[in-house]
Amino acid sequence: MEKYRKIEKSIIKTYRKEIWSKFVRAIKEYELIKEGDKIAVCLSGGKDSMLLAKCMQELQRHGIFKFDLEFIVMEPGYSKYNIEKLKNNAELLKVPIHIFETNIFEFVNKQKSPCYLCAKMRRGHLYDMASKLGCNKIALGHHFDDVIETIMLNVLYNGQHQTMMPKVHSDNFEGIELIRPLYFVDEKDVIRWVNYNELSFLDCACDVTSKKDDSKRQEIKELIKTLEEKNKYIRKNIFKTSENANLNALISYKKDGEKINFLDDYNSKK
């Protein structure tokens, strides 16, 4: 059996419970894909997006409804080694990628907050290319760890409760929706899948982050790991705060940009 076939089989057999079932659960629970969709699967060359590509291919082959896929790669200024590694992995996994070039790395490396700006610019370029290809959705490889880390980052560093949503409409590209099909998949299981199949993917491949290991997200990741040693339910409980929010027990909250305070109708409830 060719290696890519073994890799595909490992998703739906070996890691059925850890990856495939959770992937399908997110698709169904959040209605991420519908009949006739044309989805741009955005690949960075990292483990998460490459796993997403294979899951999407499997769903397209074995799902109950028809949809089309485009696999797009934004080349922000990778080194020759990294772009060749990305191409080789795509060929190994039989993922037909569409590469388009930008100069994002060259621009953001000169900025004070390069990571934030890089992410924002990448997103814009991906939406633009998806639109040109006639796609109505873009799929990103964010997983469960990304979701709960985002919650904690917002609470501890931004003073607000805000999560990474499973899907969201684009504000700037009308008719395009962003979806996150790996929403329930744990990063540790993505890593296990990679190691099981003896694969090697790109990390960030950025000159700036390759020189740093003190990011706030890494700090949060380590904090959650420490808390989990004392309470095995900590990760699930962090996530549930976005499902079980009690608006009657909040001083204020925002809805559609409007701030709503508990005093607004407090006296009327006497």
C-alpha beads as a LAMMPS data file, in Angstrom:
LAMMPS data file: protein, C-alpha beads

270 atoms
269 bonds

1 atom types
1 bond types

-500.0 500.0 xlo xhi
-500.0 500.0 ylo yhi
-500.0 500.0 zlo zhi

Masses

1 110.0

Atoms # bond

1 1 1 0.000 0.000 0.000
2 1 1 1.321 3.452 -0.921
3 1 1 2.269 5.639 2.048
4 1 1 -0.420 8.250 1.440
5 1 1 -3.058 5.502 1.568
6 1 1 -1.723 4.339 4.931
7 1 1 -1.787 7.926 6.186
8 1 1 -5.414 8.337 5.075
9 1 1 -6.348 5.016 6.678
10 1 1 -4.767 6.062 9.975
11 1 1 -7.141 9.040 10.190
12 1 1 -10.332 7.018 9.892
13 1 1 -9.078 3.830 11.573
14 1 1 -6.165 4.255 14.012
15 1 1 -7.212 7.740 15.141
16 1 1 -10.920 7.468 14.468
17 1 1 -11.923 8.420 18.022
18 1 1 -9.273 11.094 18.547
19 1 1 -9.388 12.812 15.142
20 1 1 -11.994 11.628 12.644
21 1 1 -14.989 11.467 15.015
22 1 1 -14.201 14.895 16.480
23 1 1 -13.737 16.347 12.998
24 1 1 -17.130 15.001 11.900
25 1 1 -18.714 16.160 15.158
26 1 1 -17.674 19.763 14.506
27 1 1 -18.943 19.587 10.915
28 1 1 -22.351 18.373 12.103
29 1 1 -22.744 20.282 15.374
30 1 1 -21.848 23.666 13.904
31 1 1 -23.170 23.032 10.367
32 1 1 -19.812 23.926 8.842
33 1 1 -20.330 22.399 5.395
34 1 1 -23.410 22.309 3.204
35 1 1 -24.335 20.797 -0.143
36 1 1 -22.736 22.671 -3.026
37 1 1 -20.106 24.533 -0.984
38 1 1 -16.784 25.373 -2.592
39 1 1 -14.197 25.503 0.177
40 1 1 -10.674 26.901 0.095
41 1 1 -8.615 24.830 2.522
42 1 1 -5.790 27.125 3.632
43 1 1 -2.442 25.392 4.067
44 1 1 0.547 26.859 5.872
45 1 1 2.609 23.701 5.536
46 1 1 2.222 22.947 9.251
47 1 1 0.858 19.780 10.843
48 1 1 -2.617 21.171 11.598
49 1 1 -3.467 22.469 8.136
50 1 1 -2.059 19.363 6.423
51 1 1 -4.170 17.109 8.648
52 1 1 -7.170 19.307 7.855
53 1 1 -6.507 18.856 4.129
54 1 1 -6.576 15.064 4.465
55 1 1 -9.711 15.118 6.619
56 1 1 -11.473 17.316 4.072
57 1 1 -10.471 14.974 1.247
58 1 1 -11.806 11.989 3.180
59 1 1 -15.092 13.762 3.901
60 1 1 -15.427 14.742 0.253
61 1 1 -14.972 11.101 -0.785
62 1 1 -17.160 9.506 1.862
63 1 1 -19.541 12.269 3.000
64 1 1 -23.280 12.361 2.467
65 1 1 -23.272 15.570 0.419
66 1 1 -21.217 16.970 -2.430
67 1 1 -18.887 19.943 -2.138
68 1 1 -15.758 21.170 -3.919
69 1 1 -12.291 21.840 -2.536
70 1 1 -9.405 24.126 -3.416
71 1 1 -6.144 23.769 -1.495
72 1 1 -4.443 27.153 -1.362
73 1 1 -0.984 28.021 -0.056
74 1 1 0.023 31.607 0.525
75 1 1 3.796 31.890 0.178
76 1 1 4.696 34.830 2.472
77 1 1 8.422 34.663 1.844
78 1 1 9.509 31.195 2.941
79 1 1 13.102 30.087 2.499
80 1 1 13.789 27.814 -0.454
81 1 1 14.163 24.872 1.933
82 1 1 10.761 25.475 3.558
83 1 1 8.837 25.935 0.320
84 1 1 10.377 22.749 -1.097
85 1 1 9.477 20.869 2.075
86 1 1 5.905 22.115 1.805
87 1 1 5.673 21.028 -1.840
88 1 1 7.172 17.615 -1.083
89 1 1 4.700 16.998 1.742
90 1 1 1.779 18.016 -0.456
91 1 1 2.978 15.617 -3.135
92 1 1 3.469 12.808 -0.602
93 1 1 -0.045 13.314 0.791
94 1 1 -1.587 13.725 -2.663
95 1 1 -2.922 17.197 -1.882
96 1 1 -3.125 19.326 -5.081
97 1 1 -2.009 22.745 -3.858
98 1 1 -2.379 26.157 -5.493
99 1 1 0.526 28.412 -4.421
100 1 1 0.458 32.193 -4.683
101 1 1 3.254 34.504 -3.586
102 1 1 3.230 37.582 -1.320
103 1 1 5.937 39.654 0.400
104 1 1 4.388 39.546 3.873
105 1 1 7.516 38.401 5.741
106 1 1 9.588 41.157 4.164
107 1 1 7.061 43.759 5.278
108 1 1 6.110 42.574 8.798
109 1 1 9.658 41.775 9.942
110 1 1 10.234 45.538 10.070
111 1 1 7.198 46.154 12.290
112 1 1 6.897 46.398 16.081
113 1 1 4.215 43.684 16.362
114 1 1 5.043 41.364 13.452
115 1 1 3.017 38.302 14.518
116 1 1 -0.293 40.161 14.857
117 1 1 0.196 42.002 11.585
118 1 1 1.353 38.866 9.782
119 1 1 -1.763 36.941 10.829
120 1 1 -4.020 39.800 9.759
121 1 1 -2.338 40.179 6.370
122 1 1 -2.305 36.436 5.740
123 1 1 -6.041 36.265 6.418
124 1 1 -6.719 39.064 3.965
125 1 1 -4.680 37.437 1.201
126 1 1 -6.370 34.070 1.791
127 1 1 -9.854 35.593 1.620
128 1 1 -8.895 37.419 -1.559
129 1 1 -7.581 34.279 -3.277
130 1 1 -10.586 32.226 -2.135
131 1 1 -12.865 34.875 -3.635
132 1 1 -10.976 34.786 -6.940
133 1 1 -11.342 30.995 -7.050
134 1 1 -15.100 31.263 -6.539
135 1 1 -15.120 29.793 -3.028
136 1 1 -17.809 30.618 -0.496
137 1 1 -15.846 29.335 2.499
138 1 1 -12.286 29.126 3.749
139 1 1 -11.215 26.393 6.172
140 1 1 -8.443 26.915 8.723
141 1 1 -6.629 24.293 10.811
142 1 1 -7.228 25.704 14.295
143 1 1 -7.741 22.942 16.874
144 1 1 -9.158 22.646 20.406
145 1 1 -5.973 23.885 22.067
146 1 1 -6.099 27.046 19.941
147 1 1 -9.674 27.615 21.099
148 1 1 -9.097 27.320 24.850
149 1 1 -5.795 29.201 24.690
150 1 1 -7.607 32.061 22.947
151 1 1 -10.194 32.163 25.728
152 1 1 -7.487 32.378 28.386
153 1 1 -5.456 34.939 26.435
154 1 1 -8.492 37.198 26.188
155 1 1 -9.355 36.837 29.871
156 1 1 -5.852 37.336 31.255
157 1 1 -4.385 39.827 28.796
158 1 1 -7.345 41.601 27.155
159 1 1 -9.791 41.719 30.046
160 1 1 -12.660 40.216 28.071
161 1 1 -14.343 36.886 27.482
162 1 1 -14.126 36.056 23.808
163 1 1 -13.506 32.748 22.112
164 1 1 -12.360 31.542 18.701
165 1 1 -15.643 30.772 16.937
166 1 1 -16.182 27.571 14.886
167 1 1 -17.418 29.689 12.002
168 1 1 -17.740 33.386 11.227
169 1 1 -18.877 35.535 8.313
170 1 1 -16.229 37.770 6.759
171 1 1 -16.735 41.490 7.310
172 1 1 -14.650 42.500 4.294
173 1 1 -15.388 39.743 1.766
174 1 1 -19.122 39.443 1.258
175 1 1 -20.440 35.928 0.888
176 1 1 -17.383 34.193 2.339
177 1 1 -17.461 32.315 5.617
178 1 1 -14.519 31.083 7.704
179 1 1 -14.837 27.590 9.208
180 1 1 -12.686 25.601 11.658
181 1 1 -13.387 21.853 11.193
182 1 1 -10.676 20.698 13.662
183 1 1 -12.422 22.649 16.436
184 1 1 -12.692 19.656 18.804
185 1 1 -9.408 17.915 17.936
186 1 1 -6.670 18.035 20.587
187 1 1 -3.208 19.124 19.486
188 1 1 -1.609 16.143 21.236
189 1 1 -3.559 13.823 18.938
190 1 1 -2.452 15.754 15.861
191 1 1 1.137 15.263 17.054
192 1 1 0.503 11.562 17.661
193 1 1 -0.856 11.208 14.121
194 1 1 2.221 12.965 12.709
195 1 1 4.628 10.758 14.670
196 1 1 2.701 7.565 13.892
197 1 1 3.084 8.236 10.172
198 1 1 6.699 9.466 10.503
199 1 1 5.863 12.825 8.961
200 1 1 7.674 16.148 9.293
201 1 1 5.945 19.454 8.635
202 1 1 6.839 23.140 8.836
203 1 1 6.536 24.935 12.142
204 1 1 6.029 28.680 11.687
205 1 1 8.904 29.059 9.188
206 1 1 9.226 32.718 10.164
207 1 1 12.586 34.378 10.870
208 1 1 11.117 36.451 13.701
209 1 1 9.385 33.729 15.726
210 1 1 12.235 31.275 15.155
211 1 1 14.333 33.549 17.404
212 1 1 11.746 33.733 20.196
213 1 1 10.225 31.286 22.648
214 1 1 8.484 33.707 25.027
215 1 1 5.169 34.336 23.286
216 1 1 2.066 34.928 25.344
217 1 1 0.364 31.946 23.716
218 1 1 3.197 29.653 24.808
219 1 1 2.880 31.071 28.321
220 1 1 -0.842 30.269 28.342
221 1 1 -0.202 26.796 26.956
222 1 1 2.164 26.059 29.841
223 1 1 -0.284 27.523 32.375
224 1 1 -3.089 25.258 31.155
225 1 1 -0.761 22.260 31.302
226 1 1 0.119 23.065 34.923
227 1 1 -3.531 23.495 35.895
228 1 1 -4.436 20.228 34.171
229 1 1 -2.036 18.370 36.441
230 1 1 -4.279 19.353 39.357
231 1 1 -7.629 19.072 37.574
232 1 1 -8.002 16.773 34.568
233 1 1 -11.187 18.574 33.521
234 1 1 -9.561 22.009 33.277
235 1 1 -9.422 22.112 29.461
236 1 1 -13.058 21.111 29.057
237 1 1 -14.107 23.561 31.755
238 1 1 -12.309 26.440 30.042
239 1 1 -14.195 25.621 26.852
240 1 1 -17.530 25.295 28.639
241 1 1 -17.269 28.886 29.848
242 1 1 -18.145 29.863 26.286
243 1 1 -21.137 27.516 26.224
244 1 1 -22.554 28.143 29.696
245 1 1 -22.261 31.919 30.060
246 1 1 -24.988 33.244 32.363
247 1 1 -25.792 36.763 31.154
248 1 1 -27.763 37.435 34.355
249 1 1 -24.541 37.023 36.339
250 1 1 -22.444 39.440 34.293
251 1 1 -21.938 43.108 35.118
252 1 1 -22.035 43.932 31.424
253 1 1 -21.639 42.328 28.026
254 1 1 -21.505 43.400 24.409
255 1 1 -23.959 42.462 21.684
256 1 1 -23.552 43.705 18.104
257 1 1 -21.173 46.375 19.364
258 1 1 -23.590 47.666 22.005
259 1 1 -22.632 47.454 25.677
260 1 1 -25.438 46.156 27.868
261 1 1 -25.157 46.796 31.639
262 1 1 -26.990 44.816 34.320
263 1 1 -28.298 48.112 35.748
264 1 1 -30.153 48.868 32.507
265 1 1 -33.195 46.886 33.632
266 1 1 -32.218 45.967 37.204
267 1 1 -34.948 47.967 38.992
268 1 1 -37.665 46.683 36.669
269 1 1 -37.050 43.165 37.973
270 1 1 -37.946 43.997 41.604

Bonds

1 1 1 2
2 1 2 3
3 1 3 4
4 1 4 5
5 1 5 6
6 1 6 7
7 1 7 8
8 1 8 9
9 1 9 10
10 1 10 11
11 1 11 12
12 1 12 13
13 1 13 14
14 1 14 15
15 1 15 16
16 1 16 17
17 1 17 18
18 1 18 19
19 1 19 20
20 1 20 21
21 1 21 22
22 1 22 23
23 1 23 24
24 1 24 25
25 1 25 26
26 1 26 27
27 1 27 28
28 1 28 29
29 1 29 30
30 1 30 31
31 1 31 32
32 1 32 33
33 1 33 34
34 1 34 35
35 1 35 36
36 1 36 37
37 1 37 38
38 1 38 39
39 1 39 40
40 1 40 41
41 1 41 42
42 1 42 43
43 1 43 44
44 1 44 45
45 1 45 46
46 1 46 47
47 1 47 48
48 1 48 49
49 1 49 50
50 1 50 51
51 1 51 52
52 1 52 53
53 1 53 54
54 1 54 55
55 1 55 56
56 1 56 57
57 1 57 58
58 1 58 59
59 1 59 60
60 1 60 61
61 1 61 62
62 1 62 63
63 1 63 64
64 1 64 65
65 1 65 66
66 1 66 67
67 1 67 68
68 1 68 69
69 1 69 70
70 1 70 71
71 1 71 72
72 1 72 73
73 1 73 74
74 1 74 75
75 1 75 76
76 1 76 77
77 1 77 78
78 1 78 79
79 1 79 80
80 1 80 81
81 1 81 82
82 1 82 83
83 1 83 84
84 1 84 85
85 1 85 86
86 1 86 87
87 1 87 88
88 1 88 89
89 1 89 90
90 1 90 91
91 1 91 92
92 1 92 93
93 1 93 94
94 1 94 95
95 1 95 96
96 1 96 97
97 1 97 98
98 1 98 99
99 1 99 100
100 1 100 101
101 1 101 102
102 1 102 103
103 1 103 104
104 1 104 105
105 1 105 106
106 1 106 107
107 1 107 108
108 1 108 109
109 1 109 110
110 1 110 111
111 1 111 112
112 1 112 113
113 1 113 114
114 1 114 115
115 1 115 116
116 1 116 117
117 1 117 118
118 1 118 119
119 1 119 120
120 1 120 121
121 1 121 122
122 1 122 123
123 1 123 124
124 1 124 125
125 1 125 126
126 1 126 127
127 1 127 128
128 1 128 129
129 1 129 130
130 1 130 131
131 1 131 132
132 1 132 133
133 1 133 134
134 1 134 135
135 1 135 136
136 1 136 137
137 1 137 138
138 1 138 139
139 1 139 140
140 1 140 141
141 1 141 142
142 1 142 143
143 1 143 144
144 1 144 145
145 1 145 146
146 1 146 147
147 1 147 148
148 1 148 149
149 1 149 150
150 1 150 151
151 1 151 152
152 1 152 153
153 1 153 154
154 1 154 155
155 1 155 156
156 1 156 157
157 1 157 158
158 1 158 159
159 1 159 160
160 1 160 161
161 1 161 162
162 1 162 163
163 1 163 164
164 1 164 165
165 1 165 166
166 1 166 167
167 1 167 168
168 1 168 169
169 1 169 170
170 1 170 171
171 1 171 172
172 1 172 173
173 1 173 174
174 1 174 175
175 1 175 176
176 1 176 177
177 1 177 178
178 1 178 179
179 1 179 180
180 1 180 181
181 1 181 182
182 1 182 183
183 1 183 184
184 1 184 185
185 1 185 186
186 1 186 187
187 1 187 188
188 1 188 189
189 1 189 190
190 1 190 191
191 1 191 192
192 1 192 193
193 1 193 194
194 1 194 195
195 1 195 196
196 1 196 197
197 1 197 198
198 1 198 199
199 1 199 200
200 1 200 201
201 1 201 202
202 1 202 203
203 1 203 204
204 1 204 205
205 1 205 206
206 1 206 207
207 1 207 208
208 1 208 209
209 1 209 210
210 1 210 211
211 1 211 212
212 1 212 213
213 1 213 214
214 1 214 215
215 1 215 216
216 1 216 217
217 1 217 218
218 1 218 219
219 1 219 220
220 1 220 221
221 1 221 222
222 1 222 223
223 1 223 224
224 1 224 225
225 1 225 226
226 1 226 227
227 1 227 228
228 1 228 229
229 1 229 230
230 1 230 231
231 1 231 232
232 1 232 233
233 1 233 234
234 1 234 235
235 1 235 236
236 1 236 237
237 1 237 238
238 1 238 239
239 1 239 240
240 1 240 241
241 1 241 242
242 1 242 243
243 1 243 244
244 1 244 245
245 1 245 246
246 1 246 247
247 1 247 248
248 1 248 249
249 1 249 250
250 1 250 251
251 1 251 252
252 1 252 253
253 1 253 254
254 1 254 255
255 1 255 256
256 1 256 257
257 1 257 258
258 1 258 259
259 1 259 260
260 1 260 261
261 1 261 262
262 1 262 263
263 1 263 264
264 1 264 265
265 1 265 266
266 1 266 267
267 1 267 268
268 1 268 269
269 1 269 270
